[in-house]
Amino acid sequence: MPTWIKFLFYLTVRIVITIALLALIAFLLWWLLYSLFY
């Protein structure tokens, strides 16, 4: 497997993990605010 394919795969995995973590943090913050105010 060429190096650029490995690099592209690694980059894609990193982006997906970052987006998933941000979505999880946003959901937890929203849930916390929702449970506090209602």
PQR file of N, CA, C, O and H, with PARSE charges and radii, in Angstrom:
ATOM      1  N   MET A   1       0.843  -1.199   0.000 -0.4000 1.5000
ATOM      2  CA  MET A   1       0.000   0.000   0.000 -0.0000 2.0000
ATOM      3  C   MET A   1       0.880   1.252   0.000  0.5500 1.7000
ATOM      4  O   MET A   1       1.776   1.379   0.835 -0.5500 1.4000
ATOM      5  N   PRO A   2       0.631   2.176  -0.931 -0.5600 1.5000
ATOM      6  CA  PRO A   2       1.445   3.402  -0.994  0.2800 2.0000
ATOM      7  C   PRO A   2       1.314   4.252   0.267  0.5500 1.7000
ATOM      8  O   PRO A   2       0.337   4.149   1.009 -0.5500 1.4000
ATOM      9  N   THR A   3       2.309   5.085   0.487 -0.4000 1.5000
ATOM     10  CA  THR A   3       2.350   5.907   1.692 -0.0000 2.0000
ATOM     11  C   THR A   3       1.218   6.925   1.725  0.5500 1.7000
ATOM     12  O   THR A   3       0.660   7.191   2.789 -0.5500 1.4000
ATOM     13  H   THR A   3       3.102   5.169  -0.116  0.4000 1.0000
ATOM     14  N   TRP A   4       0.869   7.503   0.566 -0.4000 1.5000
ATOM     15  CA  TRP A   4      -0.159   8.554   0.555 -0.0000 2.0000
ATOM     16  C   TRP A   4      -1.539   7.994   0.884  0.5500 1.7000
ATOM     17  O   TRP A   4      -2.388   8.706   1.421 -0.5500 1.4000
ATOM     18  H   TRP A   4       1.323   7.287  -0.298  0.4000 1.0000
ATOM     19  N   ILE A   5      -1.767   6.704   0.561 -0.4000 1.5000
ATOM     20  CA  ILE A   5      -3.037   6.070   0.924 -0.0000 2.0000
ATOM     21  C   ILE A   5      -3.109   5.894   2.443  0.5500 1.7000
ATOM     22  O   ILE A   5      -4.148   6.136   3.056 -0.5500 1.4000
ATOM     23  H   ILE A   5      -1.077   6.126   0.125  0.4000 1.0000
ATOM     24  N   LYS A   6      -1.998   5.472   3.037 -0.4000 1.5000
ATOM     25  CA  LYS A   6      -1.938   5.347   4.496 -0.0000 2.0000
ATOM     26  C   LYS A   6      -2.169   6.703   5.153  0.5500 1.7000
ATOM     27  O   LYS A   6      -2.914   6.813   6.127 -0.5500 1.4000
ATOM     28  H   LYS A   6      -1.153   5.275   2.539  0.4000 1.0000
ATOM     29  N   PHE A   7      -1.527   7.727   4.616 -0.4000 1.5000
ATOM     30  CA  PHE A   7      -1.663   9.078   5.154 -0.0000 2.0000
ATOM     31  C   PHE A   7      -3.103   9.565   5.047  0.5500 1.7000
ATOM     32  O   PHE A   7      -3.640  10.151   5.988 -0.5500 1.4000
ATOM     33  H   PHE A   7      -0.921   7.638   3.825  0.4000 1.0000
ATOM     34  N   LEU A   8      -3.726   9.321   3.896 -0.4000 1.5000
ATOM     35  CA  LEU A   8      -5.111   9.723   3.663 -0.0000 2.0000
ATOM     36  C   LEU A   8      -6.053   8.989   4.613  0.5500 1.7000
ATOM     37  O   LEU A   8      -6.979   9.582   5.166 -0.5500 1.4000
ATOM     38  H   LEU A   8      -3.290   8.845   3.132  0.4000 1.0000
ATOM     39  N   PHE A   9      -5.807   7.693   4.795 -0.4000 1.5000
ATOM     40  CA  PHE A   9      -6.614   6.888   5.710 -0.0000 2.0000
ATOM     41  C   PHE A   9      -6.477   7.402   7.142  0.5500 1.7000
ATOM     42  O   PHE A   9      -7.471   7.549   7.852 -0.5500 1.4000
ATOM     43  H   PHE A   9      -5.054   7.211   4.346  0.4000 1.0000
ATOM     44  N   TYR A  10      -5.234   7.676   7.562 -0.4000 1.5000
ATOM     45  CA  TYR A  10      -4.967   8.187   8.902 -0.0000 2.0000
ATOM     46  C   TYR A  10      -5.645   9.531   9.120  0.5500 1.7000
ATOM     47  O   TYR A  10      -6.226   9.781  10.176 -0.5500 1.4000
ATOM     48  H   TYR A  10      -4.427   7.556   6.985  0.4000 1.0000
ATOM     49  N   LEU A  11      -5.566  10.399   8.105 -0.4000 1.5000
ATOM     50  CA  LEU A  11      -6.181  11.721   8.186 -0.0000 2.0000
ATOM     51  C   LEU A  11      -7.701  11.610   8.309  0.5500 1.7000
ATOM     52  O   LEU A  11      -8.320  12.314   9.106 -0.5500 1.4000
ATOM     53  H   LEU A  11      -5.094  10.196   7.247  0.4000 1.0000
ATOM     54  N   THR A  12      -8.292  10.723   7.513 -0.4000 1.5000
ATOM     55  CA  THR A  12      -9.741  10.511   7.559 -0.0000 2.0000
ATOM     56  C   THR A  12     -10.176  10.003   8.931  0.5500 1.7000
ATOM     57  O   THR A  12     -11.171  10.470   9.485 -0.5500 1.4000
ATOM     58  H   THR A  12      -7.789  10.151   6.865  0.4000 1.0000
ATOM     59  N   VAL A  13      -9.429   9.049   9.472 -0.4000 1.5000
ATOM     60  CA  VAL A  13      -9.733   8.510  10.804 -0.0000 2.0000
ATOM     61  C   VAL A  13      -9.651   9.608  11.859  0.5500 1.7000
ATOM     62  O   VAL A  13     -10.520   9.707  12.725 -0.5500 1.4000
ATOM     63  H   VAL A  13      -8.621   8.670   9.021  0.4000 1.0000
ATOM     64  N   ARG A  14      -8.612  10.428  11.787 -0.4000 1.5000
ATOM     65  CA  ARG A  14      -8.459  11.530  12.744 -0.0000 2.0000
ATOM     66  C   ARG A  14      -9.620  12.516  12.663  0.5500 1.7000
ATOM     67  O   ARG A  14     -10.133  12.952  13.693 -0.5500 1.4000
ATOM     68  H   ARG A  14      -7.906  10.348  11.083  0.4000 1.0000
ATOM     69  N   ILE A  15     -10.040  12.873  11.447 -0.4000 1.5000
ATOM     70  CA  ILE A  15     -11.146  13.812  11.249 -0.0000 2.0000
ATOM     71  C   ILE A  15     -12.446  13.230  11.801  0.5500 1.7000
ATOM     72  O   ILE A  15     -13.205  13.929  12.473 -0.5500 1.4000
ATOM     73  H   ILE A  15      -9.623  12.518  10.609  0.4000 1.0000
ATOM     74  N   VAL A  16     -12.703  11.956  11.519 -0.4000 1.5000
ATOM     75  CA  VAL A  16     -13.921  11.299  12.010 -0.0000 2.0000
ATOM     76  C   VAL A  16     -13.939  11.258  13.537  0.5500 1.7000
ATOM     77  O   VAL A  16     -14.967  11.545  14.151 -0.5500 1.4000
ATOM     78  H   VAL A  16     -12.086  11.388  10.973  0.4000 1.0000
ATOM     79  N   ILE A  17     -12.804  10.901  14.158 -0.4000 1.5000
ATOM     80  CA  ILE A  17     -12.714  10.855  15.618 -0.0000 2.0000
ATOM     81  C   ILE A  17     -12.924  12.238  16.219  0.5500 1.7000
ATOM     82  O   ILE A  17     -13.629  12.379  17.219 -0.5500 1.4000
ATOM     83  H   ILE A  17     -11.969  10.668  13.659  0.4000 1.0000
ATOM     84  N   THR A  18     -12.317  13.263  15.617 -0.4000 1.5000
ATOM     85  CA  THR A  18     -12.467  14.632  16.110 -0.0000 2.0000
ATOM     86  C   THR A  18     -13.916  15.093  16.038  0.5500 1.7000
ATOM     87  O   THR A  18     -14.430  15.673  16.994 -0.5500 1.4000
ATOM     88  H   THR A  18     -11.745  13.149  14.805  0.4000 1.0000
ATOM     89  N   ILE A  19     -14.581  14.838  14.905 -0.4000 1.5000
ATOM     90  CA  ILE A  19     -15.985  15.218  14.746 -0.0000 2.0000
ATOM     91  C   ILE A  19     -16.860  14.468  15.746  0.5500 1.7000
ATOM     92  O   ILE A  19     -17.772  15.049  16.335 -0.5500 1.4000
ATOM     93  H   ILE A  19     -14.163  14.367  14.129  0.4000 1.0000
ATOM     94  N   ALA A  20     -16.585  13.181  15.938 -0.4000 1.5000
ATOM     95  CA  ALA A  20     -17.363  12.379  16.885 -0.0000 2.0000
ATOM     96  C   ALA A  20     -17.198  12.911  18.312  0.5500 1.7000
ATOM     97  O   ALA A  20     -18.174  12.991  19.058 -0.5500 1.4000
ATOM     98  H   ALA A  20     -15.844  12.709  15.459  0.4000 1.0000
ATOM     99  N   LEU A  21     -15.976  13.272  18.693 -0.4000 1.5000
ATOM    100  CA  LEU A  21     -15.732  13.821  20.031 -0.0000 2.0000
ATOM    101  C   LEU A  21     -16.424  15.158  20.221  0.5500 1.7000
ATOM    102  O   LEU A  21     -17.021  15.403  21.269 -0.5500 1.4000
ATOM    103  H   LEU A  21     -15.183  13.207  18.088  0.4000 1.0000
ATOM    104  N   LEU A  22     -16.352  16.032  19.212 -0.4000 1.5000
ATOM    105  CA  LEU A  22     -17.020  17.331  19.290 -0.0000 2.0000
ATOM    106  C   LEU A  22     -18.529  17.171  19.396  0.5500 1.7000
ATOM    107  O   LEU A  22     -19.181  17.881  20.160 -0.5500 1.4000
ATOM    108  H   LEU A  22     -15.867  15.833  18.361  0.4000 1.0000
ATOM    109  N   ALA A  23     -19.082  16.238  18.630 -0.4000 1.5000
ATOM    110  CA  ALA A  23     -20.520  15.979  18.686 -0.0000 2.0000
ATOM    111  C   ALA A  23     -20.924  15.456  20.062  0.5500 1.7000
ATOM    112  O   ALA A  23     -21.961  15.850  20.596 -0.5500 1.4000
ATOM    113  H   ALA A  23     -18.552  15.661  18.009  0.4000 1.0000
ATOM    114  N   LEU A  24     -20.119  14.580  20.632 -0.4000 1.5000
ATOM    115  CA  LEU A  24     -20.391  14.031  21.958 -0.0000 2.0000
ATOM    116  C   LEU A  24     -20.342  15.114  23.025  0.5500 1.7000
ATOM    117  O   LEU A  24     -21.213  15.168  23.893 -0.5500 1.4000
ATOM    118  H   LEU A  24     -19.276  14.260  20.198  0.4000 1.0000
ATOM    119  N   ILE A  25     -19.326  15.982  22.969 -0.4000 1.5000
ATOM    120  CA  ILE A  25     -19.203  17.088  23.919 -0.0000 2.0000
ATOM    121  C   ILE A  25     -20.378  18.049  23.786  0.5500 1.7000
ATOM    122  O   ILE A  25     -20.940  18.484  24.791 -0.5500 1.4000
ATOM    123  H   ILE A  25     -18.618  15.938  22.264  0.4000 1.0000
ATOM    124  N   ALA A  26     -20.755  18.385  22.546 -0.4000 1.5000
ATOM    125  CA  ALA A  26     -21.892  19.273  22.313 -0.0000 2.0000
ATOM    126  C   ALA A  26     -23.180  18.664  22.856  0.5500 1.7000
ATOM    127  O   ALA A  26     -23.987  19.363  23.469 -0.5500 1.4000
ATOM    128  H   ALA A  26     -20.298  18.032  21.729  0.4000 1.0000
ATOM    129  N   PHE A  27     -23.377  17.366  22.636 -0.4000 1.5000
ATOM    130  CA  PHE A  27     -24.568  16.686  23.136 -0.0000 2.0000
ATOM    131  C   PHE A  27     -24.598  16.681  24.657  0.5500 1.7000
ATOM    132  O   PHE A  27     -25.648  16.914  25.257 -0.5500 1.4000
ATOM    133  H   PHE A  27     -22.721  16.798  22.138  0.4000 1.0000
ATOM    134  N   LEU A  28     -23.455  16.417  25.289 -0.4000 1.5000
ATOM    135  CA  LEU A  28     -23.392  16.409  26.755 -0.0000 2.0000
ATOM    136  C   LEU A  28     -23.664  17.787  27.334  0.5500 1.7000
ATOM    137  O   LEU A  28     -24.359  17.906  28.343 -0.5500 1.4000
ATOM    138  H   LEU A  28     -22.602  16.228  24.802  0.4000 1.0000
ATOM    139  N   LEU A  29     -23.128  18.831  26.712 -0.4000 1.5000
ATOM    140  CA  LEU A  29     -23.386  20.198  27.168 -0.0000 2.0000
ATOM    141  C   LEU A  29     -24.854  20.562  27.022  0.5500 1.7000
ATOM    142  O   LEU A  29     -25.441  21.164  27.921 -0.5500 1.4000
ATOM    143  H   LEU A  29     -22.564  18.735  25.893  0.4000 1.0000
ATOM    144  N   TRP A  30     -25.453  20.195  25.884 -0.4000 1.5000
ATOM    145  CA  TRP A  30     -26.868  20.463  25.650 -0.0000 2.0000
ATOM    146  C   TRP A  30     -27.728  19.733  26.678  0.5500 1.7000
ATOM    147  O   TRP A  30     -28.673  20.307  27.218 -0.5500 1.4000
ATOM    148  H   TRP A  30     -24.977  19.706  25.154  0.4000 1.0000
ATOM    149  N   TRP A  31     -27.404  18.475  26.948 -0.4000 1.5000
ATOM    150  CA  TRP A  31     -28.160  17.677  27.915 -0.0000 2.0000
ATOM    151  C   TRP A  31     -28.041  18.272  29.316  0.5500 1.7000
ATOM    152  O   TRP A  31     -29.015  18.308  30.068 -0.5500 1.4000
ATOM    153  H   TRP A  31     -26.636  18.009  26.509  0.4000 1.0000
ATOM    154  N   LEU A  32     -26.846  18.737  29.658 -0.4000 1.5000
ATOM    155  CA  LEU A  32     -26.614  19.356  30.965 -0.0000 2.0000
ATOM    156  C   LEU A  32     -27.438  20.628  31.119  0.5500 1.7000
ATOM    157  O   LEU A  32     -28.098  20.819  32.140 -0.5500 1.4000
ATOM    158  H   LEU A  32     -26.055  18.709  29.047  0.4000 1.0000
ATOM    159  N   LEU A  33     -27.404  21.496  30.119 -0.4000 1.5000
ATOM    160  CA  LEU A  33     -28.193  22.731  30.161 -0.0000 2.0000
ATOM    161  C   LEU A  33     -29.685  22.432  30.193  0.5500 1.7000
ATOM    162  O   LEU A  33     -30.438  23.083  30.917 -0.5500 1.4000
ATOM    163  H   LEU A  33     -26.868  21.341  29.289  0.4000 1.0000
ATOM    164  N   TYR A  34     -30.106  21.457  29.416 -0.4000 1.5000
ATOM    165  CA  TYR A  34     -31.520  21.074  29.362 -0.0000 2.0000
ATOM    166  C   TYR A  34     -31.998  20.564  30.723  0.5500 1.7000
ATOM    167  O   TYR A  34     -33.086  20.920  31.176 -0.5500 1.4000
ATOM    168  H   TYR A  34     -29.494  20.928  28.828  0.4000 1.0000
ATOM    169  N   SER A  35     -31.185  19.735  31.368 -0.4000 1.5000
ATOM    170  CA  SER A  35     -31.570  19.182  32.667 -0.0000 2.0000
ATOM    171  C   SER A  35     -31.515  20.242  33.769  0.5500 1.7000
ATOM    172  O   SER A  35     -32.232  20.134  34.764 -0.5500 1.4000
ATOM    173  H   SER A  35     -30.301  19.446  30.999  0.4000 1.0000
ATOM    174  N   LEU A  36     -30.678  21.257  33.602 -0.4000 1.5000
ATOM    175  CA  LEU A  36     -30.610  22.332  34.594 -0.0000 2.0000
ATOM    176  C   LEU A  36     -31.820  23.255  34.514  0.5500 1.7000
ATOM    177  O   LEU A  36     -32.376  23.644  35.541 -0.5500 1.4000
ATOM    178  H   LEU A  36     -30.096  21.345  32.793  0.4000 1.0000
ATOM    179  N   PHE A  37     -32.226  23.602  33.306 -0.4000 1.5000
ATOM    180  CA  PHE A  37     -33.268  24.615  33.141 -0.0000 2.0000
ATOM    181  C   PHE A  37     -34.682  24.065  33.079  0.5500 1.7000
ATOM    182  O   PHE A  37     -35.648  24.816  33.211 -0.5500 1.4000
ATOM    183  H   PHE A  37     -31.775  23.286  32.471  0.4000 1.0000
ATOM    184  N   TYR A  38     -34.815  22.727  32.875 -0.4000 1.5000
ATOM    185  CA  TYR A  38     -36.174  22.196  32.826 -0.0000 2.0000
ATOM    186  C   TYR A  38     -36.375  21.144  33.901  0.5500 1.7000
ATOM    187  O   TYR A  38     -37.463  20.580  34.017 -0.5500 1.4000
ATOM    188  H   TYR A  38     -34.030  22.116  32.768  0.4000 1.0000
TER
END
